Amino acid sequence: MPPARRFAAESAARLKEEPGESARDGLEELVREQAALRRVATLVAEGAPPAEVFAAVVNEVARILGLERVGMSRYEADGTATVIGATGEHPYPPGSRSALNEPSLLLHVRTTGRPARIDDYRALPGTMAAAAHEAGVRSAIGTPIIVDGRTWGAIIATSTEPRPIPDRSELRLAQFTDLVATAVSNATAHTDLSALADEQAALRRVATLVARGAPAAEIFSAVAEEVGGLLGPDHAVMARFDGPDVVTIMAEWTSTGDPPRLEKGRPLSEGGIAKLVQDSGRTVRVDDYVSAAGNRQSWVLDSGTRAAVAAPIMVDGRLWGVMGVGSRGEPPPSGTEERLAGFIDLVATAIANTQAREELRRVAAEQAALRRVATLVAKEAPAAEVFASVTAEAGRLFDAECGLLRYDPEGTATIVGQTEIAQAPDIWTQLPLGGQNAATLVFETGRPARIDLSADNDSNPLTVIGRPVGQSAVGAPVSVAGRLWGVLILVSERDEPLPAATEARLEGLAELVATAIANAGARAELTASRARVIATADETRRRIERDLHDGVQQRLVSLGLQLRAAQATVPPELVELAGELDGVVTGLTIALDELRDYARGIHPAVLVKGGLAPAMRALARRSVVPVELELHLGARLPQRIELGAYYLISEALTNAAKHADASSVAVSADEAGGVLRLCVRDDGVGGATFVPGSGLVGVKDRVAALGGLLVVESPPGLGTTLRVEIPLSAEDGS
């Protein structure tokens, strides 16, 4: 049983046997002692510095035992003891050191590893005992401090009283030595943890450089410096294997601070430590490098190095390089291989992560470029804008020149987009197909093509668009609805060819071009179809209006005249008949007026006769909401544009009256620069939306059919504004 637990058990048993008052005194003493132990235990648990724990222990022991002189010593490997804690009255302050070469309580505790006591210093021989007795010491007790099974130190308490120190004081003292041992163990563990933390901190610093995308030379230099600082060698070198028996020194560190000796393509010699690592792929140690076989100065060590350890750097399962450390004196300590190899493993991971990060950065840039082009396609941007974006994005991604060509029925290809290629033909230039070039190969095969421009293939502009000899080109087909539409071409500006995966990566952009072209065709077809539907409806309106005017309307007018003639022949005495005929004539006149209104709504005759301005004034007069007109229109506009504009204004005025609860409407129309601009603004409730079946949807369809642009602003409570721009040149709606 540990001394602390044994003492607590004995104290509890003794309290049961002692009389009441003695038991109370003992209980108070036990409470004070437990409080002191808790105070020390709290310091230990909080990880307080060992010196603080030692000072607290000797002072708490002095209070508990009622002694003025309590000291704590640590046993040293050279047979001495060092005072590490002492009360204020102690003759030897912390830091004092004494030899254990004659009988003493410190020596006895160290020799036996058990508690001990001296009840009378007069009976103890030796100069130390005599000095203690001379200083007034009469008795003493000591208990060992056991750390990891070893007698690490001792606590010695002395008394100047004539009577010996009470029995069982050793056990009370042992409770504190247990806590001291824990504190020492924690401190030792803390030291080991600090070393591990230093290693992890070094790795984090390297990883931070990698994460920041620092240049490789900076990362390698940092690795050599961190390894040198961690393992304490005289020399550290990091090198990359460039082939059998050849290395490039990437970084070097020396304890003297000499500048690194970086060297490319340095040969390795048989027997050198780097060669041993390259041949074996394992960590190698040379404890006596001077007498080892082979070239002593083969690459890694300076002239004074006597011993070394070198470990391989493996990246993705491949021997990438080697890291070595050397010493001019004693061989590197045991465990250097493991620490170096573990560190190198993480460094290799960092190198692999750097390569992966570069690949990820490339993929991210590619995806961002694809998103930007896809956004243009989704926004239905003009084809020319998409073509320019695709070539620019491809040029940036691949660090190359880029061109987009459309195949023509005449056996030519037209440049529809390109980066700023020196001496290249202008955009929209037609070039003949033929010869050894990427555009012709893609046209002939319908598949991606690659061509080496270092050969003098031919002078076709598609092959050498302003580019010198010594480069390569890659082309990816652009297919729309299963038909080969064109080709996207990259041309390198570097001596080395474009990477092997360029064709596959280029196809992603080519597919977006195809989507844009297909969407543009679908939009054009939709616009043309919508225009045909609206034109058919307008023609139907005109026919109905004409039929009403020339047929039913004329017949009703004729019937009205006949009734008036018949009314004139009625005898005066038939007053009731005359009144009935008069009512019929009045009703017929009202019906005729209503019919004229319907006909005018179906297709306004005033628009056909006078144009858009008179027709808009007529709409304003008939509106139930007051309308303020501002018209700046010149000559007659194309008929379908006038008709479309008329119905746009008519629908907007109807919406303002029926849904907006407006008190006034402002309408403006002007024509300038080949564009008709219309604006309808009301002061109604706002909140207008494109709900299926609503008037706004009809307005939107008609504007789209005219190839125009509609903008609606309708914040709740702030009225509604419709702005329309219709190009006068787009009569066919394309």
C-alpha positions in Angstrom: 0.0 0.0 0.0 1.4 3.5 -0.8 2.6 5.4 2.2 -0.1 8.1 1.9 -2.9 5.5 1.9 -1.4 3.5 4.7 -1.0 6.6 6.8 -4.6 7.6 6.2 -5.9 4.1 7.1 -3.8 4.1 10.3 -5.0 7.6 11.3 -8.6 6.6 10.8 -8.1 3.5 13.0 -6.3 5.4 15.7 -9.1 8.0 15.9 -11.6 5.3 16.6 -9.5 4.0 19.5 -8.6 7.4 21.1 -10.9 9.2 23.7 -13.2 12.0 22.6 -10.9 15.0 23.1 -7.9 13.3 21.7 -9.9 12.1 18.7 -11.1 15.7 18.1 -7.5 17.0 18.1 -6.4 14.2 15.9 -9.3 14.9 13.5 -8.4 18.6 13.3 -4.8 17.6 12.6 -5.9 15.2 9.9 -8.1 17.9 8.3 -5.2 20.3 8.2 -3.0 17.7 6.7 -5.5 16.8 4.0 -5.9 20.5 3.2 -2.2 20.9 2.8 -2.1 17.8 0.6 -4.9 19.2 -1.5 -3.1 22.5 -2.0 0.0 20.7 -3.2 -2.1 18.3 -5.4 -3.8 21.3 -7.0 -0.4 22.8 -8.0 0.6 19.4 -9.5 -2.7 19.0 -11.3 -2.4 22.6 -12.7 1.1 21.8 -14.1 2.8 24.4 -11.9 6.6 24.7 -12.4 8.6 22.1 -10.4 10.4 24.8 -8.3 7.0 26.1 -7.2 5.8 22.6 -6.2 9.0 21.9 -4.3 8.8 25.2 -2.4 5.1 24.5 -1.5 5.9 21.0 -0.3 8.7 21.9 2.1 6.6 24.8 3.6 3.5 22.6 4.0 5.6 19.8 5.6 7.1 22.3 8.0 3.7 23.6 9.1 2.2 20.1 9.4 5.2 18.6 11.4 5.8 21.9 13.3 9.4 22.0 12.1 11.4 25.0 10.9 14.0 23.2 8.7 12.7 21.1 5.9 14.8 20.5 2.7 14.3 18.6 -0.5 17.3 17.3 -2.5 17.8 15.7 -5.9 20.4 12.9 -6.3 22.8 13.5 -9.1 24.6 10.9 -11.3 28.0 12.0 -9.9 27.3 11.0 -6.3 26.2 14.4 -5.1 22.8 15.8 -4.0 21.5 19.2 -5.0 19.0 21.1 -2.7 15.9 22.0 -4.9 13.6 23.3 -2.1 14.1 24.6 1.5 12.3 26.5 4.2 13.6 29.9 5.1 15.4 28.6 8.3 17.2 25.9 6.4 21.0 26.3 6.4 21.4 25.2 2.8 19.4 27.2 0.2 18.1 25.8 -3.1 21.0 25.2 -5.5 23.4 24.1 -2.8 25.3 20.9 -3.6 27.0 18.4 -1.3 28.9 15.1 -1.8 27.5 11.9 -0.4 30.8 10.5 0.7 30.2 9.9 4.4 27.4 8.6 6.6 24.3 10.9 6.4 20.5 10.6 6.2 20.6 11.6 2.5 23.1 8.8 1.8 21.1 6.2 3.8 17.8 7.1 2.0 19.6 6.9 -1.4 21.2 3.5 -0.5 18.1 1.8 0.9 15.4 3.6 -1.0 13.3 3.6 2.2 12.4 6.1 4.9 14.9 6.6 7.7 15.4 8.6 10.9 18.1 9.8 13.2 16.9 10.4 16.8 20.2 11.7 18.1 22.8 13.3 15.9 25.4 13.0 18.6 25.6 9.3 17.9 26.3 9.7 14.2 30.0 9.8 13.1 31.4 12.1 10.4 31.9 15.8 9.8 28.4 16.3 8.3 26.8 14.9 11.4 29.1 17.0 13.6 28.2 20.1 11.6 24.5 19.4 11.9 24.8 18.9 15.6 26.8 22.1 15.9 24.0 23.9 14.1 21.5 22.7 16.7 20.0 19.7 14.9 19.0 17.0 17.3 16.9 14.6 15.2 15.8 14.1 11.6 13.6 12.1 9.3 13.9 11.4 5.6 11.8 9.8 2.9 12.8 8.9 -0.6 11.2 10.5 -3.7 10.6 7.5 -6.1 10.2 8.4 -9.8 9.6 5.7 -12.3 10.9 3.1 -9.9 14.2 5.0 -9.2 15.2 6.9 -6.1 15.2 10.4 -7.6 15.7 12.4 -4.4 14.6 12.8 -0.7 12.9 15.1 1.7 14.7 15.7 4.9 13.1 17.3 8.0 15.2 18.2 11.0 14.3 19.2 14.6 16.2 21.3 17.2 14.0 20.0 20.0 15.6 17.6 22.6 13.0 15.0 22.1 13.0 13.0 18.8 10.6 13.7 16.0 7.3 11.9 16.7 6.7 8.4 15.4 4.8 8.0 12.1 6.1 11.4 10.9 7.9 9.5 8.1 4.5 8.3 6.8 3.1 11.8 7.0 6.1 13.0 5.1 5.7 10.2 2.5 2.3 11.6 1.5 4.1 14.7 0.1 6.9 12.8 -1.6 4.2 10.9 -3.6 3.0 14.3 -4.9 6.6 15.4 -5.6 7.2 12.2 -7.6 4.1 12.9 -9.6 5.2 16.5 -10.3 8.7 15.3 -11.4 7.1 12.6 -13.7 4.9 15.3 -15.1 7.8 17.6 -15.7 9.7 14.8 -17.4 6.8 14.0 -19.5 6.4 17.7 -20.2 10.0 17.8 -21.4 9.4 14.8 -23.7 6.2 16.5 -24.9 8.1 19.7 -25.5 10.5 17.9 -27.7 7.5 16.3 -29.6 5.9 19.7 -29.7 9.0 21.2 -31.2 9.0 18.5 -33.9 5.3 19.0 -34.6 5.9 22.8 -34.7 8.7 22.3 -37.2 6.4 20.2 -39.4 3.6 22.7 -39.0 5.9 25.5 -40.2 6.8 23.5 -43.3 3.2 22.6 -43.9 2.3 26.3 -43.6 4.8 27.1 -46.3 3.3 24.4 -48.5 -0.2 25.6 -47.8 0.7 29.1 -48.7 2.1 27.8 -52.0 5.6 29.0 -51.2 8.3 28.3 -53.9 9.8 24.8 -53.8 13.2 26.2 -53.0 11.9 28.0 -49.9 10.2 24.8 -48.7 13.3 22.7 -49.2 15.5 25.2 -47.4 13.1 25.3 -44.5 13.0 21.5 -44.3 16.8 21.3 -44.1 16.9 24.1 -41.5 14.2 22.4 -39.4 15.9 19.0 -39.5 19.1 20.6 -38.5 17.5 22.4 -35.6 15.6 19.4 -34.4 18.3 16.7 -34.5 21.3 18.8 -33.6 23.7 17.7 -36.4 26.5 19.7 -37.9 25.3 19.4 -41.4 21.9 18.6 -43.2 21.3 18.2 -46.9 18.2 17.5 -49.0 18.6 16.3 -52.5 16.5 15.0 -55.4 17.4 12.0 -57.5 17.5 13.0 -61.1 18.4 9.5 -62.4 20.7 6.6 -61.6 23.8 8.0 -59.8 22.8 11.6 -60.3 21.3 14.1 -57.7 20.5 17.7 -57.5 21.2 19.3 -54.1 17.9 21.2 -53.3 18.8 22.6 -49.9 21.7 22.6 -47.4 22.1 23.6 -43.7 25.2 23.9 -41.6 25.6 24.6 -37.9 28.2 27.2 -38.8 25.8 29.1 -41.0 27.7 28.7 -44.2 25.8 29.5 -47.4 24.2 26.5 -49.1 26.0 24.8 -52.0 23.2 24.0 -54.4 24.2 22.0 -57.3 22.4 20.3 -60.2 23.3 17.0 -61.8 25.9 16.0 -59.3 27.2 12.4 -59.8 27.0 9.9 -57.0 30.0 7.5 -56.2 29.8 3.9 -55.2 29.9 3.6 -51.4 28.6 7.1 -50.7 25.7 7.3 -48.3 23.4 8.8 -50.9 24.2 6.0 -53.3 23.5 3.5 -50.6 20.0 5.1 -50.0 19.3 5.1 -53.8 20.3 1.5 -54.2 18.4 0.2 -51.1 15.5 2.6 -50.8 16.0 2.5 -47.0 17.5 4.6 -44.2 21.3 4.2 -43.9 23.7 5.0 -41.0 27.5 5.4 -41.2 29.0 5.7 -37.7 32.6 6.1 -39.0 32.4 7.8 -42.3 36.1 8.4 -42.6 37.0 4.7 -42.8 33.9 3.7 -44.7 34.4 2.3 -48.3 33.8 4.6 -51.3 34.2 8.3 -51.9 34.1 10.0 -48.5 33.0 13.3 -50.1 30.4 11.9 -52.5 27.7 14.6 -52.0 26.2 15.0 -48.6 28.9 15.7 -46.1 31.5 18.3 -45.7 35.2 17.5 -45.2 35.0 17.3 -41.4 32.0 14.9 -41.1 32.7 11.6 -39.4 29.2 10.0 -39.1 25.9 10.4 -40.9 22.3 9.2 -41.2 20.4 9.5 -44.5 16.7 8.6 -45.2 14.9 8.2 -48.5 12.1 10.7 -49.5 9.3 8.6 -51.1 6.6 10.5 -53.0 3.6 8.5 -54.2 5.5 5.2 -53.9 8.5 6.6 -55.9 12.0 7.3 -54.6 12.0 11.1 -55.0 15.2 12.0 -53.1 17.2 11.8 -49.8 17.7 13.7 -46.6 20.9 13.3 -44.7 22.4 14.6 -41.5 26.1 14.5 -40.5 28.2 15.0 -37.4 31.9 16.0 -37.0 32.1 14.3 -33.6 30.1 11.5 -32.1 27.7 9.6 -34.3 24.1 10.8 -34.3 22.3 9.5 -31.2 20.2 6.4 -31.2 16.8 7.0 -32.6 17.9 9.6 -35.2 16.9 7.2 -38.0 13.4 6.9 -36.7 13.0 10.7 -36.1 14.6 11.5 -39.4 12.6 8.9 -41.3 9.3 10.0 -39.6 10.0 13.6 -40.4 10.9 12.8 -44.0 7.7 10.8 -44.4 5.7 13.9 -43.4 7.9 16.1 -45.7 7.2 13.6 -48.5 3.5 13.9 -47.8 3.9 17.7 -48.0 5.6 17.4 -51.4 2.9 15.1 -52.6 0.3 17.5 -51.2 2.0 20.3 -53.1 1.8 18.4 -56.3 -1.9 17.4 -55.5 -2.6 21.0 -54.6 -1.2 22.2 -57.9 -3.4 19.6 -59.6 -6.4 20.8 -57.5 -5.6 24.4 -58.4 -5.6 23.5 -62.0 -8.9 21.7 -61.8 -10.4 24.6 -59.8 -9.2 27.1 -62.4 -10.7 24.9 -65.1 -14.0 24.5 -63.4 -14.1 28.3 -62.7 -13.5 28.9 -66.4 -16.2 26.5 -67.4 -18.6 28.1 -65.0 -18.0 31.6 -66.4 -18.6 30.4 -69.9 -21.6 28.3 -68.8 -23.0 31.4 -67.1 -22.8 33.3 -70.4 -24.5 30.4 -72.2 -27.3 30.3 -69.5 -27.8 34.1 -69.8 -28.3 33.6 -73.5 -25.4 35.9 -74.3 -24.8 36.6 -78.0 -22.8 33.9 -79.7 -19.9 36.3 -80.5 -19.5 37.1 -76.8 -19.5 33.4 -75.9 -16.9 32.7 -78.6 -14.6 35.4 -77.3 -15.0 34.2 -73.8 -14.2 30.6 -74.7 -11.0 31.4 -76.5 -9.8 33.8 -73.7 -10.5 31.2 -71.0 -8.8 28.4 -72.9 -5.8 30.6 -73.5 -5.5 31.4 -69.8 -6.0 27.8 -68.7 -3.4 26.2 -71.0 -1.1 29.2 -71.3 -1.5 29.0 -75.0 -3.0 30.8 -78.0 -6.5 29.7 -78.9 -8.8 30.0 -81.9 -12.4 28.9 -82.6 -13.2 28.1 -86.3 -16.6 27.3 -87.9 -16.6 24.8 -90.8 -18.4 26.3 -93.9 -20.1 24.4 -96.8 -17.6 25.8 -99.3 -14.8 23.6 -97.8 -13.5 26.5 -95.8 -13.3 27.4 -92.1 -14.2 30.8 -90.7 -12.4 32.2 -87.6 -15.2 33.2 -85.2 -13.1 33.7 -82.1 -9.4 33.9 -81.1 -7.0 35.3 -78.6 -4.6 38.1 -79.6 -2.4 36.0 -81.9 0.4 37.9 -83.6 0.1 38.0 -87.4 -3.1 36.0 -87.3 -5.9 36.6 -89.9 -8.7 38.8 -88.7 -11.8 37.4 -87.1 -14.5 36.2 -89.6 -11.7 35.5 -92.1 -12.4 32.4 -94.2 -9.5 30.0 -94.7 -9.2 27.0 -97.0 -9.1 23.5 -95.4 -6.3 21.1 -96.4 -2.8 20.1 -95.5 -1.4 18.9 -92.2 -3.1 21.1 -89.6 -5.3 20.5 -86.6 -8.4 22.1 -88.2 -8.2 19.9 -91.3 -7.5 16.7 -89.2 -10.5 17.3 -87.0 -12.7 18.0 -90.0 -11.6 14.8 -91.7 -11.9 12.5 -88.6 -14.4 14.3 -86.3 -12.1 13.5 -83.4 -9.5 15.5 -81.4 -6.3 15.9 -83.2 -2.7 16.8 -82.2 0.0 18.0 -84.5 3.7 18.8 -84.1 4.5 22.2 -85.6 8.2 21.7 -85.3 8.1 20.0 -88.7 7.7 22.1 -91.8 4.3 20.7 -92.6 2.9 23.4 -94.9 2.1 27.1 -95.0 -1.6 26.8 -94.4 -2.7 29.6 -92.1 -4.5 27.2 -89.9 -1.2 25.5 -89.2 1.0 28.5 -88.6 -1.3 31.4 -87.6 1.6 33.8 -86.7 3.5 31.1 -84.8 7.2 30.2 -85.2 8.4 26.6 -85.8 9.0 24.5 -82.7 5.5 24.3 -81.2 2.5 22.0 -81.1 -1.3 22.4 -81.7 -4.3 20.5 -80.3 -7.8 20.7 -81.8 -11.1 19.5 -80.2 -14.3 19.1 -82.4 -17.4 21.2 -81.8 -20.5 19.2 -82.7 -24.0 20.5 -82.6 -27.0 18.1 -82.8 -24.7 15.3 -84.0 -23.2 17.5 -86.8 -19.6 18.7 -86.9 -19.9 22.5 -86.6 -16.3 23.6 -86.0 -13.1 23.2 -84.0 -11.5 24.7 -81.0 -7.7 24.9 -81.4 -4.9 25.5 -78.9 -1.3 26.4 -80.0 1.6 26.3 -77.5 4.2 29.0 -77.2 6.6 26.7 -75.4 9.3 24.3 -76.7 7.7 21.3 -75.0 4.4 20.0 -76.4 1.1 20.6 -74.8 0.3 18.1 -71.9 -1.2 14.7 -72.9 -4.6 15.4 -71.2 -5.1 18.7 -73.2 -7.5 17.2 -75.7 -9.8 15.8 -73.0 -9.7 19.1 -71.0 -10.4 21.1 -74.2 -13.5 19.1 -75.0 -15.3 20.5 -71.9 -15.1 24.0 -73.4 -15.9 22.7 -76.9 -19.1 21.2 -75.4 -20.1 24.6 -74.0 -19.6 26.2 -77.4 -21.9 23.6 -78.9 -24.5 24.2 -76.2 -24.3 28.0 -76.9 -24.8 27.4 -80.6 -27.6 25.0 -80.1 -29.3 27.4 -77.6 -28.9 30.3 -80.0 -30.5 28.2 -82.8 -33.3 27.2 -80.5 -33.8 30.8 -79.4 -33.9 32.0 -83.0 -36.4 29.3 -84.0 -38.5 30.1 -80.9 -38.5 33.8 -81.7 -39.3 33.2 -85.4 -42.1 30.8 -84.4 -43.5 33.3 -81.9 -43.4 36.0 -84.5 -45.2 33.8 -87.0 -47.9 33.1 -84.4 -48.4 36.7 -83.5 -48.3 37.7 -87.2 -51.0 35.2 -87.9 -53.1 36.5 -85.0 -52.7 40.1 -86.2 -53.7 39.1 -89.7 -56.8 37.3 -88.2 -57.6 40.5 -86.3 -57.3 42.5 -89.5 -59.6 40.1 -91.4 -62.2 40.1 -88.6 -62.1 43.9 -88.4 -62.5 44.1 -92.2 -65.3 41.6 -92.2 -67.1 43.5 -89.5 -66.6 46.8 -91.2 -67.6 45.7 -94.7 -70.2 43.2 -93.6 -72.2 43.3 -90.4 -71.4 47.0 -89.7 -72.6 48.1 -93.2 -75.7 45.9 -92.9 -76.6 47.4 -89.5 -76.2 50.9 -90.9 -78.5 50.0 -93.8 -81.1 48.6 -91.4 -81.0 51.7 -89.4 -81.7 53.9 -92.5 -84.6 51.6 -93.5 -86.1 51.9 -90.0 -85.9 55.7 -90.1 -87.6 55.7 -93.5 -90.4 53.4 -92.2 -90.8 55.6 -89.1 -91.4 58.6 -91.3 -94.4 56.9 -93.0 -96.2 56.1 -89.8 -99.5 58.0 -89.5 -99.7 60.6 -86.8 -102.4 58.8 -84.9 -100.2 55.7 -84.4 -98.2 57.3 -81.7 -97.3 54.1 -79.9 -96.0 52.4 -83.1 -93.9 55.5 -83.8 -92.4 55.3 -80.3 -91.6 51.6 -80.6 -89.9 52.2 -84.0 -87.9 55.0 -82.4 -86.7 52.7 -79.6 -85.6 50.1 -82.1 -83.6 52.7 -84.1 -81.9 53.9 -80.9 -81.0 50.4 -79.8 -79.7 49.6 -83.3 -77.5 52.8 -83.1 -76.1 51.7 -79.7 -75.3 48.2 -81.0 -73.6 49.7 -84.0 -71.5 52.0 -81.8 -70.5 48.9 -79.6 -69.7 47.0 -82.8 -67.4 49.8 -84.0 -65.7 49.8 -80.6 -65.1 46.0 -80.8 -63.8 46.4 -84.3 -61.5 49.2 -83.2 -60.2 47.0 -80.4 -59.6 44.1 -82.7 -57.7 46.1 -85.2 -57.7 49.9 -85.0 -58.5 51.6 -88.3 -56.8 54.8 -87.0 -53.5 52.9 -86.7 -53.7 51.7 -90.3 -54.6 55.1 -91.6 -52.6 57.5 -89.4 -49.9 55.5 -87.8 -48.8 55.0 -84.2 -49.0 58.5 -82.8 -52.7 59.1 -83.7 -53.6 55.6 -82.5 -51.9 56.2 -79.1 -53.8 59.5 -78.7 -57.0 57.5 -79.4 -56.0 55.0 -76.7 -55.4 57.9 -74.3 -58.8 59.4 -75.0 -60.7 56.2 -74.4 -58.7 55.2 -71.2 -60.7 55.3 -68.0 -57.5 56.5 -66.2 -56.1 59.9 -67.2 -53.1 59.5 -69.5 -50.3 62.0 -70.1 -48.7 61.5 -73.5 -45.2 62.4 -74.6 -44.5 61.3 -78.3 -41.4 61.9 -80.4 -42.2 59.8 -83.5 -41.2 60.7 -87.0 -42.2 58.9 -90.2 -44.3 55.8 -90.2 -42.7 52.7 -88.7 -42.9 49.2 -90.1 -46.5 48.0 -89.9 -45.8 45.0 -87.6 -43.8 47.2 -85.2 -46.6 49.8 -85.1 -49.2 47.1 -84.4 -47.1 45.5 -81.8 -46.4 48.8 -80.0 -50.1 49.7 -80.1 -51.1 46.5 -78.4 -48.3 46.9 -75.9 -49.6 50.3 -74.8 -53.2 49.1 -75.0 -52.5 46.1 -72.7 -50.5 48.3 -70.3 -53.4 50.9 -70.0 -55.9 48.1 -69.4 -53.7 46.6 -66.6 -53.3 50.0 -65.0 -57.1 50.5 -65.0 -58.1 46.9 -64.0 -55.3 45.8 -61.6 -53.1 48.7 -60.5 -55.8 51.0 -59.0 -53.8 53.8 -60.6 -55.0 57.5 -60.7 -52.8 58.5 -63.6 -50.6 57.0 -66.3 -47.6 58.5 -68.2 -46.9 57.2 -71.6 -43.9 58.1 -73.8 -42.6 56.9 -77.1 -39.6 58.0 -79.1 -37.6 56.7 -82.0 -33.9 57.3 -82.4 -30.9 55.4 -83.6 -32.9 52.7 -85.2 -34.7 51.8 -81.9 -38.3 52.4 -80.8 -38.4 53.1 -77.0 -41.7 52.9 -75.1 -42.4 53.7 -71.5 -45.6 53.3 -69.5 -45.5 54.4 -65.8 -48.5 54.4 -63.4 -48.9 55.4 -59.8 -50.8 52.3 -58.7 -50.2 49.6 -56.1 -47.3 47.9 -57.9 -46.3 44.3 -57.3 -46.9 43.3 -60.9 -45.5 39.8 -61.8 -45.3 37.5 -64.8 -48.1 35.2 -63.7 -49.2 32.7 -66.4 -52.2 34.1 -68.3 -51.6 37.7 -67.1 -51.4 40.7 -69.5 -47.6 41.0 -68.7 -46.9 37.6 -70.2 -48.6 38.7 -73.4 -46.6 41.9 -73.4 -43.4 39.9 -72.9 -44.2 37.5 -75.7 -45.0 40.3 -78.2 -41.8 42.1 -77.3 -39.7 38.9 -77.7 -41.4 38.3 -81.1 -40.3 41.8 -82.2 -36.7 41.0 -81.1 -37.0 43.7 -78.3 -36.1 44.1 -74.7 -38.7 44.4 -71.8 -37.8 45.7 -68.3 -40.5 45.8 -65.6 -40.1 47.7 -62.3 -43.0 47.2 -59.9 -42.1 47.5 -56.2 -45.1 47.0 -54.0 -46.8 50.3 -53.3 -44.7 52.3 -55.7 -46.4 51.8 -59.0 -45.4 49.9 -62.1 -43.0 51.0 -64.9 -42.7 49.1 -68.2 -39.7 50.0 -70.5 -39.5 48.5 -74.0 -36.9 48.8 -76.7 -37.6 47.4 -80.1 -35.0 47.4 -82.9 -36.5 48.8 -86.0 -34.2 46.7 -88.2 -35.4 43.4 -86.7 -38.7 43.2 -88.6 -38.5 39.5 -88.9 -38.0 39.0 -85.2 -34.6 37.3 -85.6 
